[in-house]
Each structure stands twice: as structure tokens, then as C-alpha cells.
Amino acid sequence: MKKVLLVFVAFMCLTLNQAFAYRASDFSSDSKIIAAINMLEQAGETDVLRNLQRHAIRVSFDDLSSVSISSSKAYAVSTYNRYGSRVIMINSIYRNAPTEQIACLIAHESCHTKQVADLQEETTATQKEAATWIRLKNSSKVYPDSKLTRRLDNLSGLYLASTSGNNLVQQKIASNGFYRSQLGL
């Protein structure tokens, strides 16, 4: 009886592991995005991967001006395609950004689960982006002096300087005109 029970438990563990298994190519066919997803996996960002898998999210580079006027300057968006499936669209102007930076954008957008984000969800997503940059940024690598690099460095600085009673990331979002409009603040 004990052997049967042990075999059953082992079978269940293997089955559950397979249920949570994924391939980066399940989320995108773009080699740069696949490399970023693999980087997230190697860094232990299982919550990001779980979110992608749970919501069957596809990730791609896109011209965000086709989404809306306000999105054309966005780094990335989490939205729904015409079939009702969630997608993450990374602004195509960042196609040549370092893989670590693409991974940070994916980490951020994977946190969005609501139809319309609120301040708390945007704060959580932005903190995840900053924490991922802190984890992935290679101190021996020189990153391009770009808008995206400056954003990630700024957010990670705010994240590190925040305290439980003084969330600098949330304050930055709440005072930003774009987010004030988008979040109805």
C-alpha cells in the first residue's frame, strides 16, 4: 500500500511540474523576446513566467501608435487583441534595446491583470520593472544612453530609496501627467 501511495504521489508531482512547464516560444516567435523570457527564467522570475502562462499572453514588438495616440510614446502595453486574448506589445522602437531591458518591460506588463490599471496595479508593475532591472543589470556592461536606460536607472533608484512609509515609485506615478490621466487620478 505504501509503494502504491508513493508511486501516486510521485506521479502527481511530475504531472503538476508538467502543468507548469512552458517554452519561451509559447509566448513569442521573436528571438529577442524569447531571449528576454529565457533571461527572466534564469534569474528566477517565476512570478513573471507564471503570469504569462496563466493568462496565455503573447509578446511581440509592435508600432504602438496603432493602439492609441497616448500609447505611441509608451515603452510597452498590456492589452487585448481582437480575439479577446491578452497580449503584451513592446514598442518597436526598442527592438534593439539590450535583452535585459526587454525583460524588464515584459516583467512590468506581466503584472497587469485588470482591464484598466489603477494606481496600485501600476505601482506594483513599476516596482517589478525596477526590481528586475536591479537583478538583471550587468555592472560590467555599458548600456546605451537611451530614454529606456534612463527610465530604468531612475526607477531602480526610486525603488531602492523607498521605505515602507514613503513609496517613491508610487509618488512618481501619481504625479506624472500621463498616469494621472490614464488612472483617473
C-alpha positions in Angstrom: 0.0 0.0 0.0 2.9 2.4 0.9 4.5 1.7 -2.5 1.3 2.5 -4.4 0.9 5.7 -2.4 4.5 6.7 -3.1 4.1 6.0 -6.8 0.8 8.0 -6.9 2.5 11.0 -5.1 5.5 10.9 -7.5 3.1 10.7 -10.4 1.1 13.7 -9.2 4.3 15.8 -8.6 5.5 15.0 -12.1 2.1 15.9 -13.5 2.0 19.2 -11.7 5.5 20.1 -12.8 4.5 19.4 -16.4 1.3 21.5 -16.0 3.5 24.5 -15.1 6.2 23.8 -17.7 6.5 26.1 -20.6 8.7 27.0 -23.5 9.6 30.6 -24.2 8.4 30.1 -27.8 4.9 29.6 -26.3 4.9 33.4 -25.7 6.6 34.7 -28.8 8.2 33.8 -32.1 10.6 36.8 -31.9 14.2 35.7 -31.0 14.9 38.8 -28.9 11.7 38.3 -26.8 12.5 34.6 -26.4 16.0 35.6 -25.2 14.4 38.0 -22.7 12.0 35.4 -21.4 14.8 32.9 -21.0 16.8 35.5 -19.1 13.8 36.0 -16.8 13.7 32.3 -16.2 17.4 32.1 -15.4 17.0 35.0 -13.0 14.3 33.1 -11.1 11.5 35.5 -12.1 8.9 32.6 -11.8 6.1 35.0 -10.9 6.5 36.8 -14.3 6.5 33.4 -16.1 3.5 32.2 -14.2 1.6 35.4 -15.1 2.5 34.9 -18.8 1.4 31.3 -18.7 -1.7 31.8 -16.6 -3.1 34.4 -19.0 -1.7 32.7 -22.1 -0.1 36.0 -23.0 1.7 36.5 -26.4 4.5 39.1 -26.5 5.6 41.0 -29.6 7.2 44.2 -30.9 4.6 46.5 -32.4 4.0 50.0 -33.6 2.1 51.2 -30.6 0.6 54.2 -32.5 -1.9 51.6 -33.8 -3.2 51.1 -30.3 -3.9 54.7 -29.4 -2.4 58.1 -29.7 -1.3 58.0 -26.0 0.3 54.6 -26.4 2.6 55.7 -29.3 5.1 57.0 -26.8 4.7 54.1 -24.3 7.5 51.6 -23.8 5.1 48.7 -23.8 1.4 48.0 -23.2 -0.6 45.1 -21.9 -3.9 44.9 -23.8 -6.3 42.6 -25.6 -6.2 41.6 -29.3 -9.2 41.5 -31.5 -9.9 37.9 -30.4 -10.0 38.8 -26.7 -6.7 37.4 -25.8 -4.2 39.3 -23.6 -1.1 40.5 -25.4 2.0 42.4 -24.4 3.1 44.8 -27.1 6.6 46.3 -26.8 7.1 49.5 -28.7 9.0 48.5 -31.8 11.4 51.5 -31.3 13.0 49.4 -28.6 13.6 46.3 -30.7 17.4 46.8 -30.5 17.4 47.5 -26.8 19.5 45.2 -24.6 17.8 41.9 -23.7 17.9 42.8 -20.0 15.8 45.9 -20.8 13.3 44.0 -22.9 13.0 41.5 -20.0 12.2 44.4 -17.6 9.4 45.6 -19.9 7.9 42.1 -20.0 8.1 41.9 -16.2 6.3 45.1 -15.8 3.5 44.3 -18.3 3.0 40.8 -16.9 1.8 42.3 -13.7 -1.2 43.9 -15.3 -4.3 41.8 -14.8 -7.2 44.3 -14.8 -9.0 45.6 -17.9 -7.9 49.1 -16.8 -5.0 49.6 -14.3 -5.3 51.5 -11.1 -2.6 53.2 -9.1 -1.9 50.1 -7.0 -1.5 47.8 -10.0 0.7 50.4 -11.9 2.8 50.8 -8.8 3.2 47.0 -8.4 4.1 46.7 -12.1 6.6 49.5 -12.0 8.2 48.2 -8.8 8.6 44.8 -10.5 10.2 46.5 -13.5 12.7 48.3 -11.2 13.5 45.2 -9.2 14.0 43.2 -12.3 16.4 45.9 -13.7 18.4 45.8 -10.4 18.6 42.0 -10.7 19.5 41.8 -14.4 21.7 44.9 -14.9 25.2 43.7 -15.6 27.6 46.1 -13.8 30.4 45.3 -16.3 28.3 46.2 -19.3 27.9 49.7 -20.8 24.3 50.3 -21.7 23.2 52.8 -24.4 22.4 56.3 -23.2 18.8 56.0 -24.2 15.4 57.0 -22.8 14.8 53.4 -21.7 18.1 53.1 -19.9 17.5 56.4 -18.1 14.0 55.3 -17.1 15.2 52.0 -15.7 18.0 53.7 -13.8 15.7 56.3 -12.4 13.0 53.8 -11.4 15.6 51.5 -9.7 16.9 54.5 -7.8 13.5 55.4 -6.6 12.7 51.8 -5.7 15.9 51.4 -3.6 15.3 54.7 -1.9 11.7 53.9 -1.0 10.7 52.9 2.5 7.5 51.3 3.8 6.1 54.7 4.7 7.4 56.6 1.7 6.9 54.8 -1.6 8.8 57.0 -4.1 7.7 54.9 -7.1 4.1 55.4 -6.3 4.6 59.1 -5.7 6.3 59.4 -9.1 3.4 57.6 -10.9 0.8 59.7 -9.0 2.5 62.9 -10.0 3.0 62.0 -13.7 0.6 63.7 -16.1 0.3 60.7 -18.3 -0.6 58.3 -15.5 -2.8 60.9 -13.8 -4.9 60.9 -17.0 -4.7 57.1 -17.6 -5.5 56.2 -14.0 -8.1 58.9 -13.4 -6.2 60.5 -10.5 
